[in-house]
Amino acid sequence: EWVGQEYHSTLSSRKRGVSILIRKNIDCQIHKHVSHKEGRWVILDATLEGQRMTIANIYAPKAVDPNFFHEICNLIRDMGNNNIFIGGDFNQVRDLIMDKSSQSTQTNTVGVLALDVLSEELGLVVIWRLLHPTEKDFTFFSHPDSSYSRIDYFLISRDMVSQVLSSTIGNIVLSDHAPVDIVLHPLERAEKSMRWRFNNCMLNGEENCNFIKSEMQEFWKHNEGSIEDHGVMWDAFKSFLRGRIIQRSSFIKKIESQRLLKLETDIKLLEKQYSKRQDSNTWGKILEVFTIETLYSFKQTYSAQSDRNSGNFP
């Protein structure tokens, strides 16, 4: 049983429904709650951690119905909030090349065009695609067609892009849909102007510099000119690059930890050998590995200190 606030819209206990669940430790005040009688949407006008916003979960019909998105647009616009957060099953493939596994000669439907109008009028962007401009990943598997597509996503206000840390797509295991998540800066931290800090050690190695340069070029290659608002584009670029750097930093730290663990294991084995037989050859190996481990531990300590002393990346 869920402990916290719950808002639902269902057609029946076995067919069609959407929900918004809010944990009990989240400071959330609901000003208005709108739901569809047939389980197509639930929309909240809320103040979340002191920030006024509109939160919506939708389940669009499979049949092309542009009026569905027009109605959603009007409901959200009437709430008058600048911060908008919409997630759900849109049942629309936005890009037939990037968002579908099988080749298709089908052109964008009127449903997609209606969704584009909604995004433009409310100032929304598909955050996963903005952060993963060249990646092909899917959220739905059609058993009859044996094909994958990306029809589940988050639309968020352009002004909220700078608050996004990451957005990922999970595995299609428990159902024919994959979970999609989005991670934001905690709102209370944003008020205190706490920022992610770039590790300056990432600029020491040529390989890391080439990685950062390549990711920057890749982003602008696929996104330059796609959004007229330069401020939003800059925030999207920072979120994209921050996510890539965090991923690479985690990978490097994992490799370094594995190497340090191996050095420590090697020393332990050599010490056991030396305890049974004190020969100069084994002792020399212990000193050699110990010297490497000491230097490597110092490198990790220096890297950790650099993490704390590196510059801000707002």
ROMAR-582778 format. One record per residue (C-alpha): residue number from 1; residue in one letter; chain; x, y, z. Coordinates in steps of 0.001 Angstrom, whole numbers. Layout:
N
@num NUM; residuo A; cadena A; x X; y Y; z Z
...
! end
This chain:
314
@num 1; residuo E; cadena A; x 0; y 0; z 0
@num 2; residuo W; cadena A; x 1331; y 3428; z -983
@num 3; residuo V; cadena A; x 2115; y 5789; z 1902
@num 4; residuo G; cadena A; x 1509; y 9335; z 709
@num 5; residuo Q; cadena A; x -807; y 11260; z -1592
@num 6; residuo E; cadena A; x -2502; y 9391; z -4456
@num 7; residuo Y; cadena A; x -4371; y 10745; z -7465
@num 8; residuo H; cadena A; x -5954; y 8320; z -9936
@num 9; residuo S; cadena A; x -8124; y 8161; z -13012
@num 10; residuo T; cadena A; x -9348; y 4714; z -14084
@num 11; residuo L; cadena A; x -11886; y 3270; z -16467
@num 12; residuo S; cadena A; x -12139; y -16; z -14575
@num 13; residuo S; cadena A; x -10068; y -2184; z -12252
@num 14; residuo R; cadena A; x -8683; y -4121; z -15233
@num 15; residuo K; cadena A; x -8542; y -1602; z -18036
@num 16; residuo R; cadena A; x -6856; y 1750; z -18558
@num 17; residuo G; cadena A; x -5773; y 4133; z -15849
@num 18; residuo V; cadena A; x -3197; y 6713; z -14780
@num 19; residuo S; cadena A; x -1873; y 7725; z -11377
@num 20; residuo I; cadena A; x 310; y 10317; z -9701
@num 21; residuo L; cadena A; x 1866; y 9206; z -6407
@num 22; residuo I; cadena A; x 3564; y 11663; z -4046
@num 23; residuo R; cadena A; x 5712; y 10424; z -1191
@num 24; residuo K; cadena A; x 4655; y 11450; z 2308
@num 25; residuo N; cadena A; x 7966; y 13218; z 3008
@num 26; residuo I; cadena A; x 7507; y 15542; z 11
@num 27; residuo D; cadena A; x 6171; y 19009; z 793
@num 28; residuo C; cadena A; x 3290; y 19179; z -1685
@num 29; residuo Q; cadena A; x 118; y 21239; z -1629
@num 30; residuo I; cadena A; x -2555; y 20463; z -4227
@num 31; residuo H; cadena A; x -4576; y 23487; z -5394
@num 32; residuo K; cadena A; x -6597; y 21753; z -8102
@num 33; residuo H; cadena A; x -7099; y 18182; z -9281
@num 34; residuo V; cadena A; x -8547; y 17330; z -12711
@num 35; residuo S; cadena A; x -9085; y 13759; z -13942
@num 36; residuo H; cadena A; x -10622; y 12083; z -16979
@num 37; residuo K; cadena A; x -13671; y 9909; z -16353
@num 38; residuo E; cadena A; x -12352; y 7177; z -18676
@num 39; residuo G; cadena A; x -8845; y 6945; z -17245
@num 40; residuo R; cadena A; x -7004; y 9023; z -19851
@num 41; residuo W; cadena A; x -5390; y 11685; z -17660
@num 42; residuo V; cadena A; x -4896; y 13097; z -14189
@num 43; residuo I; cadena A; x -3611; y 16690; z -13860
@num 44; residuo L; cadena A; x -2535; y 18507; z -10697
@num 45; residuo D; cadena A; x -2041; y 22187; z -9993
@num 46; residuo A; cadena A; x 441; y 21890; z -7142
@num 47; residuo T; cadena A; x 3081; y 23632; z -5068
@num 48; residuo L; cadena A; x 5944; y 21152; z -4765
@num 49; residuo E; cadena A; x 8704; y 22030; z -2291
@num 50; residuo G; cadena A; x 7651; y 25686; z -2561
@num 51; residuo Q; cadena A; x 7561; y 25733; z -6378
@num 52; residuo R; cadena A; x 4231; y 26119; z -8198
@num 53; residuo M; cadena A; x 3831; y 23718; z -11121
@num 54; residuo T; cadena A; x 1438; y 21629; z -13184
@num 55; residuo I; cadena A; x 1977; y 17858; z -13055
@num 56; residuo A; cadena A; x 178; y 15549; z -15461
@num 57; residuo N; cadena A; x 117; y 11842; z -16268
@num 58; residuo I; cadena A; x -1604; y 10905; z -19520
@num 59; residuo Y; cadena A; x -2546; y 7807; z -21503
@num 60; residuo A; cadena A; x -3294; y 8840; z -25078
@num 61; residuo P; cadena A; x -5624; y 6736; z -27244
@num 62; residuo K; cadena A; x -4073; y 4471; z -29876
@num 63; residuo A; cadena A; x -6458; y 5769; z -32504
@num 64; residuo V; cadena A; x -5377; y 9104; z -33950
@num 65; residuo D; cadena A; x -7282; y 11796; z -32060
@num 66; residuo P; cadena A; x -5740; y 15283; z -32232
@num 67; residuo N; cadena A; x -8566; y 16626; z -30057
@num 68; residuo F; cadena A; x -7120; y 14646; z -27150
@num 69; residuo F; cadena A; x -3930; y 16737; z -27125
@num 70; residuo H; cadena A; x -5864; y 19951; z -27759
@num 71; residuo E; cadena A; x -7967; y 19277; z -24663
@num 72; residuo I; cadena A; x -4903; y 18500; z -22549
@num 73; residuo C; cadena A; x -3288; y 21716; z -23783
@num 74; residuo N; cadena A; x -6309; y 23823; z -22821
@num 75; residuo L; cadena A; x -6603; y 22253; z -19351
@num 76; residuo I; cadena A; x -2937; y 22848; z -18546
@num 77; residuo R; cadena A; x -2898; y 26346; z -20006
@num 78; residuo D; cadena A; x -5927; y 27319; z -17893
@num 79; residuo M; cadena A; x -3987; y 26445; z -14709
@num 80; residuo G; cadena A; x -1580; y 29249; z -15612
@num 81; residuo N; cadena A; x 1649; y 27726; z -14275
@num 82; residuo N; cadena A; x 4992; y 28333; z -15984
@num 83; residuo N; cadena A; x 6509; y 25071; z -14723
@num 84; residuo I; cadena A; x 4875; y 22112; z -16470
@num 85; residuo F; cadena A; x 5701; y 18441; z -16136
@num 86; residuo I; cadena A; x 3855; y 15882; z -18326
@num 87; residuo G; cadena A; x 4661; y 12172; z -18434
@num 88; residuo G; cadena A; x 2937; y 9102; z -19770
@num 89; residuo D; cadena A; x 2084; y 6934; z -22756
@num 90; residuo F; cadena A; x 1581; y 9357; z -25648
@num 91; residuo N; cadena A; x 1052; y 6557; z -28212
@num 92; residuo Q; cadena A; x 2847; y 8729; z -30778
@num 93; residuo V; cadena A; x 6217; y 8051; z -32438
@num 94; residuo R; cadena A; x 7768; y 11502; z -32796
@num 95; residuo D; cadena A; x 10635; y 10472; z -35094
@num 96; residuo L; cadena A; x 10073; y 7445; z -37347
@num 97; residuo I; cadena A; x 13822; y 6976; z -37859
@num 98; residuo M; cadena A; x 15182; y 7449; z -34330
@num 99; residuo D; cadena A; x 12193; y 6258; z -32294
@num 100; residuo K; cadena A; x 11194; y 3073; z -34133
@num 101; residuo S; cadena A; x 13109; y -182; z -34680
@num 102; residuo S; cadena A; x 11517; y -1151; z -37999
@num 103; residuo Q; cadena A; x 11666; y 882; z -41181
@num 104; residuo S; cadena A; x 8427; y 2646; z -42008
@num 105; residuo T; cadena A; x 7160; y 4632; z -44973
@num 106; residuo Q; cadena A; x 4461; y 6182; z -42783
@num 107; residuo T; cadena A; x 4587; y 9948; z -42412
@num 108; residuo N; cadena A; x 3922; y 11823; z -39182
@num 109; residuo T; cadena A; x 242; y 11619; z -38281
@num 110; residuo V; cadena A; x -2084; y 14418; z -37296
@num 111; residuo G; cadena A; x -1677; y 13118; z -33740
@num 112; residuo V; cadena A; x 2034; y 13933; z -33817
@num 113; residuo L; cadena A; x 1283; y 17337; z -35296
@num 114; residuo A; cadena A; x -1225; y 18003; z -32513
@num 115; residuo L; cadena A; x 1398; y 16954; z -29966
@num 116; residuo D; cadena A; x 3868; y 19347; z -31596
@num 117; residuo V; cadena A; x 1333; y 22153; z -31266
@num 118; residuo L; cadena A; x 854; y 21324; z -27565
@num 119; residuo S; cadena A; x 4638; y 21380; z -27012
@num 120; residuo E; cadena A; x 5022; y 24692; z -28818
@num 121; residuo E; cadena A; x 2118; y 26461; z -27134
@num 122; residuo L; cadena A; x 3127; y 25336; z -23633
@num 123; residuo G; cadena A; x 6878; y 25724; z -24223
@num 124; residuo L; cadena A; x 7748; y 22054; z -23649
@num 125; residuo V; cadena A; x 10616; y 19806; z -24739
@num 126; residuo V; cadena A; x 11052; y 16017; z -24780
@num 127; residuo I; cadena A; x 13808; y 15897; z -22186
@num 128; residuo W; cadena A; x 15119; y 12366; z -22923
@num 129; residuo R; cadena A; x 15689; y 13151; z -26595
@num 130; residuo L; cadena A; x 17270; y 16492; z -25718
@num 131; residuo L; cadena A; x 19793; y 14720; z -23467
@num 132; residuo H; cadena A; x 20301; y 11757; z -25839
@num 133; residuo P; cadena A; x 20235; y 13293; z -29330
@num 134; residuo T; cadena A; x 21822; y 10347; z -31193
@num 135; residuo E; cadena A; x 20717; y 7384; z -29076
@num 136; residuo K; cadena A; x 18118; y 4856; z -30209
@num 137; residuo D; cadena A; x 16231; y 3376; z -27287
@num 138; residuo F; cadena A; x 12661; y 2200; z -26968
@num 139; residuo T; cadena A; x 9895; y 2093; z -24367
@num 140; residuo F; cadena A; x 7358; y -224; z -26000
@num 141; residuo F; cadena A; x 7423; y -3643; z -27656
@num 142; residuo S; cadena A; x 4607; y -4620; z -30015
@num 143; residuo H; cadena A; x 4185; y -8402; z -29992
@num 144; residuo P; cadena A; x 1998; y -8554; z -33137
@num 145; residuo D; cadena A; x 4528; y -6502; z -35137
@num 146; residuo S; cadena A; x 7656; y -7704; z -33289
@num 147; residuo S; cadena A; x 8856; y -4112; z -33276
@num 148; residuo Y; cadena A; x 10059; y -1556; z -30750
@num 149; residuo S; cadena A; x 9148; y 2119; z -30492
@num 150; residuo R; cadena A; x 9522; y 5063; z -28113
@num 151; residuo I; cadena A; x 6048; y 6296; z -27225
@num 152; residuo D; cadena A; x 6482; y 6951; z -23489
@num 153; residuo Y; cadena A; x 8295; y 10131; z -22484
@num 154; residuo F; cadena A; x 8390; y 13267; z -20376
@num 155; residuo L; cadena A; x 7570; y 16727; z -21664
@num 156; residuo I; cadena A; x 8855; y 19489; z -19391
@num 157; residuo S; cadena A; x 8971; y 23271; z -19520
@num 158; residuo R; cadena A; x 12047; y 24735; z -21156
@num 159; residuo D; cadena A; x 12671; y 26751; z -17982
@num 160; residuo M; cadena A; x 13015; y 23484; z -16033
@num 161; residuo V; cadena A; x 15715; y 21985; z -18273
@num 162; residuo S; cadena A; x 18510; y 23384; z -16099
@num 163; residuo Q; cadena A; x 17134; y 21448; z -13092
@num 164; residuo V; cadena A; x 17431; y 18067; z -14844
@num 165; residuo L; cadena A; x 20258; y 15767; z -13768
@num 166; residuo S; cadena A; x 19392; y 12791; z -15971
@num 167; residuo S; cadena A; x 16662; y 10911; z -17820
@num 168; residuo T; cadena A; x 16889; y 7194; z -18609
@num 169; residuo I; cadena A; x 14842; y 4360; z -20112
@num 170; residuo G; cadena A; x 14612; y 1069; z -18212
@num 171; residuo N; cadena A; x 14040; y -2516; z -19362
@num 172; residuo I; cadena A; x 10887; y -3966; z -20906
@num 173; residuo V; cadena A; x 10424; y -6840; z -18455
@num 174; residuo L; cadena A; x 7231; y -6771; z -16385
@num 175; residuo S; cadena A; x 5029; y -5495; z -19216
@num 176; residuo D; cadena A; x 5321; y -4438; z -22851
@num 177; residuo H; cadena A; x 6389; y -950; z -21697
@num 178; residuo A; cadena A; x 9678; y 175; z -20171
@num 179; residuo P; cadena A; x 9864; y 2588; z -17223
@num 180; residuo V; cadena A; x 11179; y 6064; z -18023
@num 181; residuo D; cadena A; x 12680; y 8168; z -15267
@num 182; residuo I; cadena A; x 13830; y 11731; z -14841
@num 183; residuo V; cadena A; x 16005; y 13012; z -11989
@num 184; residuo L; cadena A; x 15854; y 16663; z -10973
@num 185; residuo H; cadena A; x 17913; y 18765; z -8612
@num 186; residuo P; cadena A; x 16152; y 18732; z -5225
@num 187; residuo L; cadena A; x 14200; y 21967; z -5188
@num 188; residuo E; cadena A; x 15346; y 22914; z -1714
@num 189; residuo R; cadena A; x 18960; y 22575; z -2847
@num 190; residuo A; cadena A; x 18309; y 24752; z -5875
@num 191; residuo E; cadena A; x 17087; y 27522; z -3540
@num 192; residuo K; cadena A; x 20418; y 27374; z -1682
@num 193; residuo S; cadena A; x 22288; y 27638; z -5009
@num 194; residuo M; cadena A; x 24092; y 24324; z -4465
@num 195; residuo R; cadena A; x 25695; y 23218; z -7710
@num 196; residuo W; cadena A; x 27327; y 20219; z -9253
@num 197; residuo R; cadena A; x 31099; y 20685; z -9264
@num 198; residuo F; cadena A; x 33236; y 19735; z -12235
@num 199; residuo N; cadena A; x 36286; y 17604; z -11402
@num 200; residuo N; cadena A; x 39261; y 19452; z -12895
@num 201; residuo C; cadena A; x 41219; y 16169; z -13029
@num 202; residuo M; cadena A; x 39037; y 15256; z -16006
@num 203; residuo L; cadena A; x 41100; y 17746; z -18031
@num 204; residuo N; cadena A; x 44467; y 16163; z -17171
@num 205; residuo G; cadena A; x 44417; y 13231; z -19599
@num 206; residuo E; cadena A; x 44270; y 13542; z -23375
@num 207; residuo E; cadena A; x 41727; y 10719; z -23555
@num 208; residuo N; cadena A; x 39344; y 12552; z -21214
@num 209; residuo C; cadena A; x 39757; y 15826; z -23094
@num 210; residuo N; cadena A; x 39013; y 14086; z -26398
@num 211; residuo F; cadena A; x 35933; y 12469; z -24834
@num 212; residuo I; cadena A; x 34561; y 15817; z -23632
@num 213; residuo K; cadena A; x 35314; y 17496; z -26958
@num 214; residuo S; cadena A; x 33618; y 14661; z -28872
@num 215; residuo E; cadena A; x 30476; y 14801; z -26715
@num 216; residuo M; cadena A; x 30244; y 18581; z -27118
@num 217; residuo Q; cadena A; x 30522; y 18319; z -30897
@num 218; residuo E; cadena A; x 27963; y 15501; z -30979
@num 219; residuo F; cadena A; x 25399; y 17546; z -29056
@num 220; residuo W; cadena A; x 25667; y 20659; z -31231
@num 221; residuo K; cadena A; x 25727; y 18587; z -34419
@num 222; residuo H; cadena A; x 22228; y 17258; z -33693
@num 223; residuo N; cadena A; x 20686; y 20113; z -31696
@num 224; residuo E; cadena A; x 21998; y 23415; z -33020
@num 225; residuo G; cadena A; x 19095; y 25497; z -34280
@num 226; residuo S; cadena A; x 16420; y 23065; z -33030
@num 227; residuo I; cadena A; x 15231; y 25537; z -30364
@num 228; residuo E; cadena A; x 15046; y 29287; z -30902
@num 229; residuo D; cadena A; x 15538; y 30170; z -27218
@num 230; residuo H; cadena A; x 19337; y 30228; z -26752
@num 231; residuo G; cadena A; x 18993; y 30144; z -22956
@num 232; residuo V; cadena A; x 17051; y 26873; z -23074
@num 233; residuo M; cadena A; x 19526; y 25380; z -25537
@num 234; residuo W; cadena A; x 22444; y 26361; z -23276
@num 235; residuo D; cadena A; x 20740; y 24754; z -20253
@num 236; residuo A; cadena A; x 20083; y 21590; z -22257
@num 237; residuo F; cadena A; x 23723; y 21482; z -23359
@num 238; residuo K; cadena A; x 24933; y 21818; z -19764
@num 239; residuo S; cadena A; x 22596; y 19050; z -18580
@num 240; residuo F; cadena A; x 23709; y 16794; z -21434
@num 241; residuo L; cadena A; x 27430; y 17370; z -20841
@num 242; residuo R; cadena A; x 27058; y 17089; z -17078
@num 243; residuo G; cadena A; x 25373; y 13692; z -17479
@num 244; residuo R; cadena A; x 28089; y 12418; z -19841
@num 245; residuo I; cadena A; x 30896; y 13608; z -17523
@num 246; residuo I; cadena A; x 29234; y 12012; z -14491
@num 247; residuo Q; cadena A; x 28934; y 8715; z -16390
@num 248; residuo R; cadena A; x 32588; y 8788; z -17439
@num 249; residuo S; cadena A; x 33765; y 9800; z -13952
@num 250; residuo S; cadena A; x 31848; y 6879; z -12458
@num 251; residuo F; cadena A; x 33393; y 4517; z -15006
@num 252; residuo I; cadena A; x 36924; y 5792; z -14272
@num 253; residuo K; cadena A; x 36415; y 5496; z -10520
@num 254; residuo K; cadena A; x 35119; y 1940; z -10952
@num 255; residuo I; cadena A; x 38195; y 940; z -12973
@num 256; residuo E; cadena A; x 40511; y 2607; z -10452
@num 257; residuo S; cadena A; x 38808; y 851; z -7533
@num 258; residuo Q; cadena A; x 39097; y -2523; z -9276
@num 259; residuo R; cadena A; x 42791; y -1942; z -9959
@num 260; residuo L; cadena A; x 43472; y -890; z -6362
@num 261; residuo L; cadena A; x 41604; y -3961; z -5086
@num 262; residuo K; cadena A; x 43732; y -6199; z -7309
@num 263; residuo L; cadena A; x 46935; y -4587; z -5985
@num 264; residuo E; cadena A; x 45818; y -5152; z -2408
@num 265; residuo T; cadena A; x 44954; y -8795; z -3213
@num 266; residuo D; cadena A; x 48362; y -9312; z -4844
@num 267; residuo I; cadena A; x 50122; y -7929; z -1759
@num 268; residuo K; cadena A; x 48121; y -10242; z 507
@num 269; residuo L; cadena A; x 49065; y -13304; z -1557
@num 270; residuo L; cadena A; x 52740; y -12309; z -1634
@num 271; residuo E; cadena A; x 52731; y -11713; z 2114
@num 272; residuo K; cadena A; x 51375; y -15214; z 2660
@num 273; residuo Q; cadena A; x 54095; y -16627; z 432
@num 274; residuo Y; cadena A; x 56765; y -14650; z 2268
@num 275; residuo S; cadena A; x 55443; y -15778; z 5661
@num 276; residuo K; cadena A; x 56072; y -19371; z 4588
@num 277; residuo R; cadena A; x 59388; y -18727; z 2916
@num 278; residuo Q; cadena A; x 61420; y -15561; z 3448
@num 279; residuo D; cadena A; x 63244; y -15221; z 137
@num 280; residuo S; cadena A; x 64509; y -11981; z -1377
@num 281; residuo N; cadena A; x 62646; y -12507; z -4673
@num 282; residuo T; cadena A; x 59211; y -12541; z -2982
@num 283; residuo W; cadena A; x 60173; y -9570; z -770
@num 284; residuo G; cadena A; x 61203; y -7611; z -3850
@num 285; residuo K; cadena A; x 57827; y -8293; z -5436
@num 286; residuo I; cadena A; x 56076; y -7101; z -2262
@num 287; residuo L; cadena A; x 58010; y -3838; z -2314
@num 288; residuo E; cadena A; x 57300; y -3373; z -6009
@num 289; residuo V; cadena A; x 53549; y -3905; z -5665
@num 290; residuo F; cadena A; x 53430; y -1876; z -2437
@num 291; residuo T; cadena A; x 55106; y 1072; z -4183
@num 292; residuo I; cadena A; x 52573; y 903; z -7017
@num 293; residuo E; cadena A; x 49688; y 696; z -4538
@num 294; residuo T; cadena A; x 50994; y 3666; z -2535
@num 295; residuo L; cadena A; x 51272; y 5820; z -5647
@num 296; residuo Y; cadena A; x 47857; y 4689; z -6848
@num 297; residuo S; cadena A; x 46246; y 5391; z -3455
@num 298; residuo F; cadena A; x 47829; y 8845; z -3479
@num 299; residuo K; cadena A; x 46406; y 9420; z -6956
@num 300; residuo Q; cadena A; x 42904; y 8484; z -5766
@num 301; residuo T; cadena A; x 43222; y 10742; z -2714
@num 302; residuo Y; cadena A; x 44361; y 13641; z -4908
@num 303; residuo S; cadena A; x 41458; y 12971; z -7279
@num 304; residuo A; cadena A; x 38971; y 13043; z -4385
@num 305; residuo Q; cadena A; x 40436; y 16317; z -3132
@num 306; residuo S; cadena A; x 40183; y 17775; z -6628
@num 307; residuo D; cadena A; x 36486; y 16824; z -6662
@num 308; residuo R; cadena A; x 35975; y 19040; z -3612
@num 309; residuo N; cadena A; x 38104; y 21908; z -4879
@num 310; residuo S; cadena A; x 37045; y 21987; z -8526
@num 311; residuo G; cadena A; x 35024; y 24771; z -10121
@num 312; residuo N; cadena A; x 31288; y 25177; z -10366
@num 313; residuo F; cadena A; x 29303; y 24110; z -13419
@num 314; residuo P; cadena A; x 25919; y 25748; z -12919
! end
